[in-house]
Amino acid sequence: MKLVWPLPALLSWAAAWALFTGLPRLGLGTLVAFGAGLVLVAAVAWRLDAPAWRRLILVAGFPLSVVVAGGLAGALPAWAWLLPLALLMAVYPMQAWRDAPVFPTPARALAGLGRAAPLAPGARALDAGCGLGAGLRALRAEYPGAPLDGLEWSWPLALACRLRCRLGGMGAHVRRGDIWAADWSGYGLVYLFQRPESMPRAMDKAGRELKPGAWLASLEFEAVGWRADARLESVAGKPVWLYRAPFRPVNRAPPPITPPGRPRATAGPR
């Protein structure tokens, strides 16, 4: 069974710490125990089917935690080490582990989206997984008069995004909710900045719920197997893939061809 990120990192770090604290009790030196823990996380990272940045986080997390623990061990009570974990769980709850981490939409990444994917007057746009609101700000620049909604599962991020929109005058309605359980059928455009693993699920949901003519915009990650109606790249390395409902598979089978001399089947009298 494939583990959902960040479970591979958490389990690897726990196992590395078990080696680091347990091997010295067996008579081995601290340096040997540290090396064993480092080799373990490096081996897991080597075998992990994940982007390079995740493997780097996995490898660097263990030695960094050892350095931090060594410098603060005498200054903090034992329960204080639970605070970072509690904060992580609040900002990035377990239900969101299958989705993208908190990566803001770069400034100008959506430049030109309003021309490439125009919306009818009054059509709504949704930032599905709005984080701290960078995507909503970019959408507002492209669609000045459109009603904007933001949806975010993490309640601290949803609150912070709502406050940012209010103070920034973006006029977006932000609420906490599950982007996969929400109904997308009322939107003329749904914007995503997810990850490659999420795109099949997003295309399936959008294909079932978006009305003909509505847009799905994905920053950076292409929906493999589906024909994009447009591709923008205002920021190098951050393309925006645009798909308009109804979506078209890339490898759609051609209609059957009737061999010469064979009559086409027709419905006869019943």
GITAUR-V334367 format. One record per residue. N is the residue number from 1. RES is the residue in three letters. NEAR is the number of other ideal C-beta (glycine too) atoms within 10 Angstrom. Layout:
n = (N | N)
res = (RES | RES)
near = (NEAR | NEAR)
//
This chain:
n = (1 | 2 | 3 | 4 | 5 | 6 | 7 | 8 | 9 | 10 | 11 | 12 | 13 | 14 | 15 | 16 | 17 | 18 | 19 | 20 | 21 | 22 | 23 | 24 | 25 | 26 | 27 | 28 | 29 | 30 | 31 | 32 | 33 | 34 | 35 | 36 | 37 | 38 | 39 | 40 | 41 | 42 | 43 | 44 | 45 | 46 | 47 | 48 | 49 | 50 | 51 | 52 | 53 | 54 | 55 | 56 | 57 | 58 | 59 | 60 | 61 | 62 | 63 | 64 | 65 | 66 | 67 | 68 | 69 | 70 | 71 | 72 | 73 | 74 | 75 | 76 | 77 | 78 | 79 | 80 | 81 | 82 | 83 | 84 | 85 | 86 | 87 | 88 | 89 | 90 | 91 | 92 | 93 | 94 | 95 | 96 | 97 | 98 | 99 | 100 | 101 | 102 | 103 | 104 | 105 | 106 | 107 | 108 | 109 | 110 | 111 | 112 | 113 | 114 | 115 | 116 | 117 | 118 | 119 | 120 | 121 | 122 | 123 | 124 | 125 | 126 | 127 | 128 | 129 | 130 | 131 | 132 | 133 | 134 | 135 | 136 | 137 | 138 | 139 | 140 | 141 | 142 | 143 | 144 | 145 | 146 | 147 | 148 | 149 | 150 | 151 | 152 | 153 | 154 | 155 | 156 | 157 | 158 | 159 | 160 | 161 | 162 | 163 | 164 | 165 | 166 | 167 | 168 | 169 | 170 | 171 | 172 | 173 | 174 | 175 | 176 | 177 | 178 | 179 | 180 | 181 | 182 | 183 | 184 | 185 | 186 | 187 | 188 | 189 | 190 | 191 | 192 | 193 | 194 | 195 | 196 | 197 | 198 | 199 | 200 | 201 | 202 | 203 | 204 | 205 | 206 | 207 | 208 | 209 | 210 | 211 | 212 | 213 | 214 | 215 | 216 | 217 | 218 | 219 | 220 | 221 | 222 | 223 | 224 | 225 | 226 | 227 | 228 | 229 | 230 | 231 | 232 | 233 | 234 | 235 | 236 | 237 | 238 | 239 | 240 | 241 | 242 | 243 | 244 | 245 | 246 | 247 | 248 | 249 | 250 | 251 | 252 | 253 | 254 | 255 | 256 | 257 | 258 | 259 | 260 | 261 | 262 | 263 | 264 | 265 | 266 | 267 | 268 | 269 | 270)
res = (MET | LYS | LEU | VAL | TRP | PRO | LEU | PRO | ALA | LEU | LEU | SER | TRP | ALA | ALA | ALA | TRP | ALA | LEU | PHE | THR | GLY | LEU | PRO | ARG | LEU | GLY | LEU | GLY | THR | LEU | VAL | ALA | PHE | GLY | ALA | GLY | LEU | VAL | LEU | VAL | ALA | ALA | VAL | ALA | TRP | ARG | LEU | ASP | ALA | PRO | ALA | TRP | ARG | ARG | LEU | ILE | LEU | VAL | ALA | GLY | PHE | PRO | LEU | SER | VAL | VAL | VAL | ALA | GLY | GLY | LEU | ALA | GLY | ALA | LEU | PRO | ALA | TRP | ALA | TRP | LEU | LEU | PRO | LEU | ALA | LEU | LEU | MET | ALA | VAL | TYR | PRO | MET | GLN | ALA | TRP | ARG | ASP | ALA | PRO | VAL | PHE | PRO | THR | PRO | ALA | ARG | ALA | LEU | ALA | GLY | LEU | GLY | ARG | ALA | ALA | PRO | LEU | ALA | PRO | GLY | ALA | ARG | ALA | LEU | ASP | ALA | GLY | CYS | GLY | LEU | GLY | ALA | GLY | LEU | ARG | ALA | LEU | ARG | ALA | GLU | TYR | PRO | GLY | ALA | PRO | LEU | ASP | GLY | LEU | GLU | TRP | SER | TRP | PRO | LEU | ALA | LEU | ALA | CYS | ARG | LEU | ARG | CYS | ARG | LEU | GLY | GLY | MET | GLY | ALA | HIS | VAL | ARG | ARG | GLY | ASP | ILE | TRP | ALA | ALA | ASP | TRP | SER | GLY | TYR | GLY | LEU | VAL | TYR | LEU | PHE | GLN | ARG | PRO | GLU | SER | MET | PRO | ARG | ALA | MET | ASP | LYS | ALA | GLY | ARG | GLU | LEU | LYS | PRO | GLY | ALA | TRP | LEU | ALA | SER | LEU | GLU | PHE | GLU | ALA | VAL | GLY | TRP | ARG | ALA | ASP | ALA | ARG | LEU | GLU | SER | VAL | ALA | GLY | LYS | PRO | VAL | TRP | LEU | TYR | ARG | ALA | PRO | PHE | ARG | PRO | VAL | ASN | ARG | ALA | PRO | PRO | PRO | ILE | THR | PRO | PRO | GLY | ARG | PRO | ARG | ALA | THR | ALA | GLY | PRO | ARG)
near = (3 | 8 | 12 | 12 | 19 | 18 | 12 | 21 | 22 | 15 | 12 | 23 | 20 | 10 | 15 | 26 | 16 | 13 | 21 | 22 | 12 | 13 | 18 | 15 | 8 | 7 | 7 | 14 | 10 | 12 | 9 | 14 | 22 | 18 | 15 | 15 | 25 | 17 | 12 | 18 | 23 | 16 | 12 | 19 | 21 | 10 | 10 | 17 | 8 | 15 | 12 | 8 | 9 | 17 | 20 | 11 | 16 | 24 | 20 | 12 | 18 | 24 | 14 | 12 | 17 | 18 | 10 | 12 | 13 | 9 | 9 | 11 | 10 | 6 | 7 | 11 | 6 | 7 | 7 | 10 | 14 | 9 | 10 | 11 | 10 | 9 | 11 | 12 | 11 | 12 | 16 | 18 | 13 | 9 | 11 | 18 | 13 | 14 | 21 | 18 | 14 | 14 | 14 | 15 | 25 | 18 | 13 | 12 | 22 | 29 | 16 | 14 | 26 | 16 | 10 | 16 | 25 | 13 | 21 | 9 | 6 | 9 | 17 | 17 | 26 | 25 | 30 | 26 | 25 | 31 | 23 | 21 | 27 | 21 | 27 | 28 | 21 | 25 | 28 | 22 | 15 | 21 | 21 | 9 | 9 | 20 | 16 | 23 | 21 | 30 | 22 | 27 | 18 | 22 | 12 | 15 | 23 | 21 | 13 | 17 | 27 | 19 | 13 | 19 | 22 | 12 | 8 | 13 | 8 | 19 | 14 | 26 | 15 | 25 | 13 | 16 | 15 | 14 | 22 | 16 | 9 | 18 | 8 | 21 | 11 | 14 | 24 | 21 | 27 | 27 | 28 | 25 | 27 | 20 | 16 | 14 | 15 | 19 | 20 | 13 | 13 | 21 | 19 | 11 | 19 | 24 | 15 | 10 | 16 | 23 | 12 | 7 | 12 | 25 | 24 | 29 | 24 | 24 | 23 | 21 | 18 | 14 | 21 | 10 | 12 | 19 | 13 | 18 | 16 | 16 | 11 | 20 | 13 | 16 | 17 | 7 | 8 | 16 | 18 | 26 | 20 | 18 | 26 | 18 | 18 | 11 | 18 | 12 | 10 | 10 | 6 | 8 | 6 | 5 | 6 | 6 | 6 | 10 | 6 | 5 | 5 | 7 | 6 | 5 | 7 | 5 | 5 | 5 | 3 | 3)
//
